[in-house]
Amino acid sequence: MRFGLIHRIMTDALAALGVLALVSSGELDRWLSYGCLIGLILALFIPDSLQERPLLRRFAFIAPLSLFGLQVARLAGGAELLPVAVEFAAALQVIRLATRRGAAHDQQVIVLTLIHLIAGTVLGGGLSYGLCFLGFLVVAPGALVLSHLRREVEGNYRQGARDRTGLPVDVPRILRSRRVIGKPFLAFTCLLSLPIFVFTALLFILFPRVGLSLLLLNHSRPERMVGFSDKVDLGGVGKLRTDPTIVLRVEVPNLPTEPPPRLALYLKGTAFDRYDGASWSRSQPPSRTPAEQRGHGVRILRFPSPSRDRKLRIDLEPIDPPVVFLPIDAVALTLVTPMNAAPAQIPDLYVAPEGGFTYRSLDDRGLRYEVSLADRNDEFVERGLGADSARYLALPSNLPPRIHQLARDWTHGITDAAEQARRIESRLRHDYRYDLDSPSGAAKNPLDHFLFVSKRGHCEFYSTAMAVLLRSLGVPTRNATGFIGGTYNRFAHTYAVRQGDAHSWVEVYLPNRGWTRFDPTPPASSAPRSEVHGFFASLRDIVEALGQRWNHHIVNYDLKQQIGLFRSARSQYRAALLKSGWVGRALNAPRRTVGVLLVLTLGLSLAWRALRRRSGRTRGVMPPPSAQQLAARRIVELYRSLELALTARGVPRPSGTPPLRHAETLAELGHPLAAEVLALTRKYQEVRFGGQPLDENGRRDFADRVRAIKTGRQETRAA
């Protein structure tokens, strides 16, 4: 291995890790982040011959001064200090990499990398930063040793030193030498990261946590969300359905052993009462009325009661506007903050129009809270709307008369408001088609175009249609937006709610019941349109679970966790000492402990050698398949054709969902194909796993029924 090449590779790796730690913090603008990454790649591939040219030498002197002057001018112009400093640090590293000459400049690169990692700790500290930090621990020892050796070579031998023959020492030849370093050297220097990591982990765990939360620079950039501002255009939320960004993580209590893959939560963020024919807005101005708080408890219908409450734990990512999402049966709210949080770090909650809540936090970290759900002892007392009923019945002046007539036709002979709502909800679900790219959004009157021309649209069209149709019948309504539910992450044991789960539904005011939720969107279309399936979905869940645990146990490591960790370690050690077995005896005698460790090490070594000596067994000839195996193969092919038919009908089975679970989900959602799909799925399981025979008539019948589903004839027969 060439000395100079390995040294450069290690130094470049450290520089890349430092820049990535800054870029992943989120403080850099997106385009500036791309620029830093492109500049980093270009700087890493500049050959040494170009770095010696006078043009790059002048650039190395002028560029940092010019960049510093530019950043000072930006600060004078009102820019924030933190982003300006981060941009300057990242750009300075790129300039240094592009213009470096010799070991002295490489050491500057290493120092800048260390500064970047320190800045990344304050700015972000997420999972990506953790990976960069681990990479730094592995590479840094070798890079520092090689940098010191190279500086000694260049510093000593370029001062006129000569070798034994009296000739000048050839420094470039030393850098090209393959005898200076080898694989054992690299392995040893990389293994030095293990004691460094252990020391760092112990320092992190043992360092007192009291007062550390006063360092409030660590924050995230809020994500701008469509649908929760003061005004929402009718065609403005469709593309959210394909956005995989996580907004909420919900921990649901008392889940079964096999939690459902998706759960309908209907977490409402805000509601709108005014419709002008093209968009929804709120007639009431934004409120800054503080919510009723007692410490960390917030009153909705009452204050939290820890002894009786069944709670949802919600982690809300930073979004803009800062809306609090709550289920319809929420009665109280409890804020979750670090034990050592400063009083200024406890978020302030405000009552928003239409019964919602907003929050304000000092560090823009989002919000962690527990929602107390209603039980049989809670009574939802709803007052009459009174004078407010007029704004929930208001209709745009340009509403076409045929919309009024459509509402009367659909509810002919029905006078009960609840029954009218159910009838309109049913007609919209069955007579209209879900479509993210509906042409109605560009029409002059989008609602009229949706109802009578295109008959296809996303959830905003459905909820708007139902709200307006009921208002034309004199039933008060409002349009609600939020998230319909989430996807279960079996690694994190929480439901991940993404921007793709954004949804819109209707709240109808019913006498003696108050505001009641109705969802006219077809149930099968309520699930998000994810572009990730199968293995990549599982990989995404693993990364998200790791990120969640990193944020909880590392970024948000507080005094409460520290005390709990110490108590757990002490109790486990005491319990081990009291055991009568060999563990207790080994811990009470240090020499025995060392002996046990040596025996375990020797046993593992012998087992490993035995495994390596085992020779591979030859595989015998496979016997011909039995009748049952042939039937299983045929039913598998038939079920694959059923999956293709379901995909063609717009209800594909996610790769992570079992066949029977998918069929049962369609039945729960009331899909018209549910009964036939469930029957065929059960037939598939009986043949493949139950050993039931499949003759030619059964195979032909299965294929005909699948063909009917694909062409739509089965749905016509069901109608």
N, C-alpha and C positions, 0 to 999 in steps of 0.2 A: 504494500500500500504506500502510495506516495505521500510523503510528509505534508507538503504544501497543499495537495488536493484534499486530503482528509481534513486538514485544519480549515480550509475554506468551506467545505461542505458543512462542518459543524457550526462554524460561525454564521453561515447563511441560514441554517436551520434555526439558530437562536434568534436571529433578526426577524425571520418570518413568523416565529411564535410570538414575539413581542408585538409586531404590527397586527397580527390576527387578534391578540388580546385586546388591543385598542378598537379595532374595527367591530369586533363582536360586542363591544359595550353598548352600542346603539347611540353614542353621542355624536358620531360623524354623520353628516348628510349622506343619503344613499349614493348619489353620484360621486361625492367626494370619496366615499369608501371604495367604490369601483376604481376611481383614479389612483388611490393609494395602492390597491392590489395590483393594478396594471403596472404602475411605476416600480413596485417591488419586484415583479417578475422581470421587467426590463433591466433593472439594476443588478439583479443576481446573475444575469447572463452576459453582462459586459465583460469582455476578456481583459486580462491584465495589460496587454499591449496598448489598448485604448486608454486605460486609466493613467498611463504615463505621459500622455500627450499634453502639451501646454494648454489646449482649449479646456480640457476637463479640470486642469489645475486652477485655471481662472474661475471656472464654474464653481469649484469647491469653495472658493473664497467669496464670490459674489452672491451665490444662491442663498446661503444661510442668512446673510445680512439683509438681502432683499425680502426674504420670507419673514424675518423678524420685524422689519419695518412695516410690511403689509399687515401683520397681525396686530401691531401696536395701533395702526391707523383704524383697523376694524374695531378695536376696543374703544378708541376715542369716538367712533361713530355709533356706539351703543350696543355692540355685540356682547354676548355673554362670555365671561372669562373662561368657564370650563370647556365649552366646545372649541374655543380659539386655542387654548393650551393643548388640547388633545390633537387638533389638526397640526399644530406646529411640531409636536413631538413625532407624529407619524411621518410628516414630510421630511423632517430633519434626518430620520433614519434612512429614508430612501435616498436622500442626497449623499449621505455618508457612504452607503453601499456602492453608489455609482462612481464615487471619486476616491475610494480608499486606496492607500498605497502602503503596504507593509503592516507589521504586527502592531504598531502604535495605533493605527486607524482601526484595526480589528478589535483591539481592546476598547476603543471608544464605542464600537458597535455593540459589544457585550454590555457595557455600562448603560447605553441607551435602551437595550432590551430589558435590563433590570428595572430601569425607570418606567418603561412601558408596562411591565407586569405589576409594579406598585400602583400605577395609575389605574390599570384594569381592575385591581382589587377594590379601589374606591368607587370606580364608575359602574361596574357591572357585577362581577363575581359570579356569573352564571356557569352553567355546565361547560360551555365552550371555553370560558376562561380557565376552568379547572383542568381541561385537557391540555391547554397551552401551558399551564403551570407544571403539570406532570411531565410534559415533554421537555420543559426547561430543566427540571431536576435531573432528567436522564442525560441530556446532552451537555449541560453546563460544566460538569467536572472535566470531561475530556477536552472541551473547547478551551477552558481556562488553562489547563496544563499545556496543551499544544500552543496556545497563544504566548505563554511564558517562555516555552522553549524557542519559539520562533523569534521572539524579541531578544533573547539572549544571543541567538545565532547572528541576527542582523546587527545587534548592538556591539558585540565583541569583535566579530570577524570583519566588519567593514571599517574597523579602525586601523587597517594596515597589518592585520594578523597574517602570519604565514604558517604553512604546514612544515612537517619535518624536513622536507627537501628544500625549504627556503622559498617556495613559490606561494603567491597569494592564495588564500582560501577561496574556493569557488562556492559562494553562497547559493546561487540558483541550483547548483548540482546537489547541494544538501537538501534543498526543498524538494527536488525531484527524486531523492533517494527512497528506496523501498525498504531499507534496513533500519530506519530510525524508529518506526512504529510498526506494530503488527496486530493481529487479531487478539492475542492475550492482553495487550495494552488497552485496546478499545473495550474489551469485556470488563477488565478491572475498573477502568474509569467510569463506565456506565453503572457497574454494581455499586460504586460509591454513592449513587443516588438513593440506595436503600436506607443506610443509616441517616442520611440527610432527611429523607422523607419521614422516617420514624421520629426523628427529633422535631421536625416541623409539626407533625401530627400531635405529639405530646404537648408542644408549646401551644398549639391551637386549643387543645382540650383543656389544659390546665390554666391558661391565662384567664385572669378574672374578667367576667363579663359585665360587671357593674359599671354603668356609665358609658359603655362603648356605643350605645345607640345615639349619643349626642353627635356623632359624626354622620351628618345627614346628607353627604354628597352622593351616597350610593342610591341611585334611583333609575327608573326606566322611563323611556320615552312613551307617552300614551299613544295608543293605537286609535286612529280616527275611525269611527264606526258610523255607517249609514243607517238611518232609521230611528235614531234616538235624539235627533236635534229638534229644534222648534218647528221645523217644517220638513215634510217628507213628500216628494213627488211620487205620483202613482207608479211610474215606471222606473224608479230609481234604486230598487233593492234586489233586482233579480240576480245579478252576478255574484251576490254574496253566497249563493248556494254552492258555489264551487271553491270557496275560500277555506283552506284547512287550518287557518290560524286559530289557536285555542284562545277562547275568551274567558271561560269559566271551567273550574274543576269542582265537581259536586260529589261529596261523600254522603251516600244515602244509608241510613241506619236499617238494621234488621233485614238485610238482603238474604235471599235464599242461597243454598249451597251453589247452585248454578245461576248466577245473576243473569237477567235478560240482557241481550246484547245492546238493545236500545231501550230507553225509558222516556216516556212522555212526561215532562216536568212542567211545561208551560210557565217559564220564568219571565214574568212581565217586567219590562223596563219603563215604559211610558205609554200613555194613551192620548188620543187626539179627538177633539169634539167638533172641529170646524172643517167642512169639506167645500171647496170652491169650484169643483168640477174637474180639477186636474191634480190637486195636492191636498194633503191633510196638514192642519196646524192646530195650535191651541189658542182659544180665545182669551184665556186667562194669562196674565203676564207671569214670567218666571218668578218664583218665590224664594226668598232667602230666610224664611221662617225656620228657626232651629227646631229640630225634632226634640221630643221629650226624652232626655237622657238621664240615667242614673249610673254614673260611672261608665261602664262598658255596655250597659243595657239600654235598649231603645224601645220605646213604646209604639206599637202599631194599634192593637186593640187593648193590650195590657203589657205589663213589663215581664221579662223572662222569669220563669220559675224553674230552676235547675232540677228540682225534685220530681216534677211531673212532665216536663216538656220532652217531646220527641223532636229531634233537631236534624236539620240538614246543615252540613258544614260546606261552605262555599268559598273558594279562592277565586277572586275576580282580578283578572289582569288589568293593568292600566289602560283605560280607554277614554276617549273624548267624544261626547260629553261624559262626565263621571256619574253614570246612572247606577243605582242599586237594583239588582234583579231579584224579584221575590215571587214565590208561587201564590196562587190565589187564596190558599188557606193559611197564609202567614199571619201570626198574631203578635209576635215579638221578635226582636233581633238583638244579638249579642256580638259586639265587636271583639275580634281576637287580635291582640297586639302582644309584642314581646314583653316578658316580665320586667325587663329593665328599660322599657321605653320611657322616654322623657314625656312629660305632660303635653308638650307641643306636638308630639308624634301621634297622639290619639286622634283619629279622624273626626271631623265634625260632620254631622248629618243634617240635612235640611229637607223640609216637606216640599215636594214638588206638586204642580197641578195634577189633577186627576188621580190623587191618592198615591203618587209615587214618591220616591226619595232620591236625592242626590247626595254626594259626599265631597268633602275637600280634605286632602291630606297634604302634609308638608313635603313629603319626599316622593310623591307620585309613584308609589309602589303598588298601586291598586288597593284592594280591600279584601280582608279576610273576615268572615263573619259566620255566625251560626243563626239559622232561621228556626224559630220555634213554631211548630205546626199545630193547628187547632185540634183539640180533642173533643169528646162529648160534653165536657164541662164548659166549653167556650161557645158563646152565642154571638152570632154575627147580627148585630142590631143595625138595620139599615133605615135611615130616615127617608122620608119622601123627598123627591127632587125639588118640589116647590117651584120657585121662579127659575131654577136652573134647567127645568125640563125644556124650555124654549130652545136653548143652545144645543140640546141633544136631539132636537127634532128639525133643526134648520137644514134647508136644502138649497143648493145653488139656484140662482134665478134662471139659468140657461138649461136646466134639466129637461130633457125631452119628455113630452107627455107619454110616450109609449113605455117609458120606464115605470111610471105610475100604473099604467094599465097592466104591465107585466106582473107587478106585485099583486094587483087585485086578481088577476087570472090564476096565479099560483096558489093563492089563499082563499079561493072562492068558497064561501060557506063557513069559514073558520073565523071566529071572533076572539078566541083566547090568544093572548100575546105569545105565550110559550109555545103553543102549537103552531102559530104562524112562523115563529123563528125556526122550529124544527122542520117545517115544510119547505121553507126557502133554503135552509141548509142542505136538505136532502136533494132538492132540484139542482143546486149548484154543484154538488158533489158528483151527480150522475150524468148531468147533461152537458158538462163543460170539461175541457181537457187542460191539464197542467202543461205550461210551456214557459220556459224562462225567456224566450226570445219572441214573445207575442208582438205582433204588429200594432196592437192597440195602444202601446205606449206612445207612439208618434202621432196618433190620431188627434183631431181637434177636440173631440169629446171622447176621451179614452174609455170611460165607463160604458157609454152607449155603444161604442164600437165593439167592446168586449162582449156585451150581452147579446147583441143582435147580428154582428158581422163575423168576427174571428172566433168567438166562443172558446178562446184559449188564452191563458195568461198565468202569472205566478200568484203567490198567496195574497199580495196586495190587491190584485183585481178581485179575487174572491171575497176578501173581507170588506172591501169598499162596496162591492155589489150588494152584499147582504145588509150592511149597515144602511145604505141609501134606500134599498127596497123596504126595509122595516120602517125607516123614518117616514116614507111616503104613506105608510099605513097608520102612522101616529104612535109608533113604538120607539121609545128613546134608545139610542145606541151610541156607542163610541168605538173607535178603531184602536186596537191595542197592538203593540209591537214588543217583541222579546225573543226568546229562544224556546223552541218547542221541546227540546230535550238534549240528550247526549249519548255518546257511544261508550260502552264499558271498556275500560282499560284493565285487563286482568293482571297486569304487572303492578299498577299503581293502586288497584282496588277503588277507583273512582270513575265517575262518568265525565268524560271530556266533552265539553260543549264548545263547538267551533263557530266561526262566523258563518259557515255553511248551514248551521242550525237556526239561523235567523228566520223568524216567522212572524206572520201577522194574523190576527184573529179578531173576533167581534165580541164585545161585551154588551149584553142586552139588559136593560133595567126592567125587571119583572116585579109586580106587586107582591109583597110579603116575602120576597126572596132576594131583592136587591140586584146588584150587578151579577149577571150570570154569563159564563163563557160559552161561546159557540164557535166552532171551527168549520167553515164551509169548504175549505180546501180538501180535495180528495185525499184520503188517508195514505194511500200508497205513494203519494207525491210529497208527503211531509218530510221524508228522510232526505238528508243532504246528498248532493251529487258529488261524491268523492271520486277523485281520479286515482286513488291509491287503494289497491286490493291485495289480498293474499299475503305473501311473504313480506312485501314492502309495508303493508299496513301493520303487521306484527312488529317489524323493525321500527316503524314510527312510534308504536306504542311503547316499545322498550326505551327508546331515546327520551320520549316524553316522561316516562316513569322515572328514569334516571335524573332528568332535569328537575322533576318535582321533589325527589328525595334530596338532591343536591341543594335546592333552595331551602328546603325545610331543615336539614341537618347541618348544612354548612353556612349558607348565606344568612339564614335566620336563627343560627345557633345563639341561644340567649341563656340567661342565668337559670331559668327554669329547667332547660334541658341539661345544663351543666350539673345542677344539683341532683337531678334525677339520675344522670349517668354515674355520679359518684356514689349515690345511695345504692344503685343497682350493683355496681362493682363490689362495694363493701359487703352487701348482703350475700352475694354469690360466693365471695371469698370465705365469709364466716360459715356459710352452709357447707362449703367444701371441706373446711377444717373439721367440722363436726361429724363428717361422714366416717363410718367405720370401715369402709373399703380401702382399696389401695390408693385412691385419689387423696383421701384424707391423710393417710400415712405418708404419702409422697410429699404433700405440701407442708406437713409438720417437720419433715426432715429434708433440708435443702439438698443433701448429697443424694438422697433417694430420688429427688426430683430430677437431678442431672442424669442419674442412671436411667430413669424412665425415658427421658428424652433420647438418650443414646440408643436404648433398646428399640424405640420406635423408629429412629432413623435407620438403624441397621436392618430392621424388619422390612421397611419400605424399600431399601436398596436391594435386598434379596428378592423381594416380590417383583421389583422392576426387572431384574435380571432374568427371573423365571419367565416373565411375560415375553421378553425379547427372544428367549431361546425357543419358544413354542413355534413350531413350524405350521404353515397354513395347511389346513385339511383340504384334500381334494374333493371337489363337488361331484356327487353322483348324477347319473342321468335322471332327469325329471320324469316321473310316470305320466302317462297320458291323462288328460283332465277327465274328471268324472262328470256324470250328468248334472249334478248339483253345481259344479264349477262352471260348466257351460251355461247353465241357466243364470248364474250370477254374472257372467260376462255379458250375456245378452241384455239383462235388465240394466246393467250399468250403461250400455250403449243407448238403451231406450231412455234412461233418465237424462243422459247428456242431451238427447234431442228435446226433452222437456225443458231443460235449462235454456237451450237456444230459443225455444218458443217463448219462454217467459221474458228473455232478453228482448225479443222482438216486440213483445207487448208492453215493455217499459217497466217490468218488475223483475230485474235480474237478481239472482241469489248471490249475496256477497260471499266471497270465497271463505271467509272465516265463520260463516253461519252454517250449522248443520241443515240438511235438507228438511227434516221434519220441523225444526224450529222456524225455518223460513215459511213453510206452509202454514204453520200455526199463527205466525205473525200476520200473514195476509188475511187469515180468518179473523184475527183480533181487530184488524183495521177495516173489516167489512168489504174487502175487495170482491168484485163480482166473480173472479176466477177462483176464489179461495176454496170452495167445496170440491171442485174437480181436481185442483192441484193437490189438496190434502189427500184425496182418495188415491191418486196415482202415486204420491209419495209413500203412502202406507203400503201399497202394493209393491213398490220398489224395495222397501225395507223387509217385507215379508219374504220376498224371493231371495234377496241378497244375504240377509242375516238370519232369517228364520228357517231356511231350508225348504220353503214351499216350491213345488215344481212350476215350471213355466212351459206350457205347450205352445204349439204354433198358433192356435186360436187366441190364447192369452196374449201372445206377442203381437198379433195383428190388431187385437182390440186396443192394446196400449198405444200402438203406433197411430191408430185412427183417432183416438181421443187426443193425443198430442197434436196431430194435424188439425183437429178442430179448434184447439186452443190457439194455435198459430194463425189460422185464417179468420178467427173470430166467430165461427159457427157455433161453438159451445156457448159463448156468451149470448148469442141470439136465441138459442134454445132455452137458456135459463130465463131470459126476459119473457 
